[in-house]
Amino acid sequence: MDEVKFGHNWVPDKPTLLCPFCGGNFLHHVQLETFERGEDAKKGMHTVVTADHVDVKYDSLVGNPSARRHGFKVTFRCEQCNNPLTLLVLQHKGETWVGWDNGDD
């Protein structure tokens, strides 16, 4: 996972998520995926939400950013460079990790 960076905008005390490619701060949410399961469970709930569709599956944990527990992904599109990017939030051994998906995980 790549480091998440924040900038500052015109609203005090509201950090702005920055694009890891260009540093732009105009990111549009495209898709949200959640993965819920018991610790080390082979099956769990996987939801995918877009602007016009919700898909819910039980048993498919394919794509879960956590190897052992819960996780979620938020896919964005950057308005400045138009790159798609995915923010990962996952649990691992009691910790919560946050980072950009760099394709290595």
C-alpha positions in Angstrom: 0.0 0.0 0.0 1.1 3.5 -0.8 1.0 6.3 1.8 -2.1 8.4 2.0 -1.5 12.2 2.0 -3.8 15.0 3.0 -3.9 18.7 2.0 -5.8 21.7 3.3 -8.7 23.4 1.7 -10.9 26.4 2.4 -12.8 24.6 5.2 -10.9 24.9 8.5 -10.0 21.6 10.2 -11.1 19.5 7.2 -8.1 17.7 5.7 -8.5 17.0 2.0 -7.6 13.6 0.5 -4.9 14.1 -2.3 -4.4 12.0 -5.5 -1.3 9.9 -5.2 -0.5 10.5 -8.9 -0.8 14.2 -9.3 -1.5 15.6 -5.8 -4.9 17.0 -7.0 -7.6 17.4 -4.4 -10.7 16.9 -6.6 -11.5 13.2 -6.2 -14.9 11.7 -7.1 -16.2 8.6 -5.4 -17.0 5.9 -8.1 -17.4 2.7 -6.1 -17.5 1.4 -2.5 -16.8 -2.3 -1.7 -17.1 -3.7 1.8 -15.9 -7.1 3.1 -17.3 -8.5 6.4 -16.3 -11.8 8.0 -15.3 -13.4 11.2 -11.6 -13.8 11.9 -10.0 -16.1 9.3 -13.5 -17.2 8.0 -13.5 -18.6 4.5 -16.9 -17.0 3.7 -18.4 -13.6 4.4 -20.4 -10.7 3.0 -19.1 -8.7 0.1 -21.1 -5.6 -1.1 -20.4 -3.4 -4.1 -22.1 0.0 -4.3 -22.0 2.3 -7.3 -24.2 5.3 -8.3 -26.9 3.1 -9.7 -26.3 -0.4 -8.4 -25.9 -2.4 -5.3 -24.5 -6.0 -5.4 -24.5 -8.2 -2.3 -22.8 -11.6 -2.2 -22.3 -14.1 0.6 -19.3 -16.4 0.2 -17.2 -14.3 -2.1 -14.2 -12.6 -0.4 -12.3 -12.2 -3.7 -10.7 -8.8 -3.6 -10.7 -8.3 0.2 -7.7 -6.1 1.1 -7.4 -8.0 4.4 -6.1 -11.5 4.5 -7.8 -12.3 7.8 -10.6 -9.9 8.7 -12.7 -7.0 7.5 -11.8 -4.4 4.8 -13.2 -1.9 2.5 -12.2 -0.2 -0.7 -13.2 3.2 -2.1 -12.5 3.8 -5.8 -12.1 7.3 -6.9 -11.4 9.2 -10.2 -9.2 12.2 -10.0 -10.6 15.3 -11.7 -7.1 16.7 -12.5 -5.3 13.7 -14.0 -8.3 11.4 -14.6 -6.6 8.4 -13.1 -8.7 5.8 -11.3 -7.4 5.1 -7.7 -8.5 2.9 -4.8 -8.2 3.6 -1.1 -7.9 0.6 1.1 -8.9 0.3 4.7 -8.2 -3.0 6.4 -7.8 -4.8 9.7 -4.7 -6.8 10.5 -3.9 -8.3 13.9 -5.9 -5.6 15.7 -4.5 -2.7 13.7 -6.3 -0.7 11.0 -4.2 0.0 7.9 -5.0 2.7 5.4 -3.3 3.2 2.1 -3.6 3.5 -1.7 -3.8 0.3 -3.7 -0.5 0.0 -5.6 -1.3 -3.4 -7.1 1.2 -5.2 -4.9 -1.2 -6.4 -2.2 
